[in-house]
Amino acid sequence: MKGKEYKGYCCINPEGFKHRKDLDYILKICLDYNKVLLTKNRKVPTL
């Protein structure tokens, strides 16, 4: 990503998901946030 911040992206270092439950937690946060965006915009965000 060359030091740039991209809206809607989440960059996680390997230390952030050493265990499966850690990765599941992060994915749940992302999926829940997508639902919030969809209810606000009523459309699928494009990348």
N, C-alpha and C positions, 0 to 999 in steps of 0.2 A: 504494500500500500504506500510505500515510499514516504512515510511520515505524514501522510494526509489523513484527515478524518473524514470518513464517508458516512453520511446520514443513513441510518437503518442497518449498519453493519456492527457486529460485535467481534472483536479480536480477543481471543483467549489463549494465554500461554499454556503449555502443557502442565505446568504446576497447578493450573486452575481446574483441572479435571483428572486428577490422579485416580479417582474412584468413579465407578459407574454412577453412583448416586449424585456426585458432583456434576457430571455432565447432564444427567436427567434434570437436575435443578435448574441449570442454565438454560436448557432447551425449553423447560416449562415457562420460565420468565419470558423468553423470546416469543413463544407461541401465544402466551397471554397478551403480550404487547401487540402482536399482530391483530388480535381480536379487537383490541381497543381502537387501533387505527382503522380497521374496517368499519366499525360502528360510527366513527367520526366522519370518515370520507365516503362511506357506502360504496367503495370500489376497491379493487385489489391494487395495492401499490406496485408500480413498475420499477424495475431496477435499471 
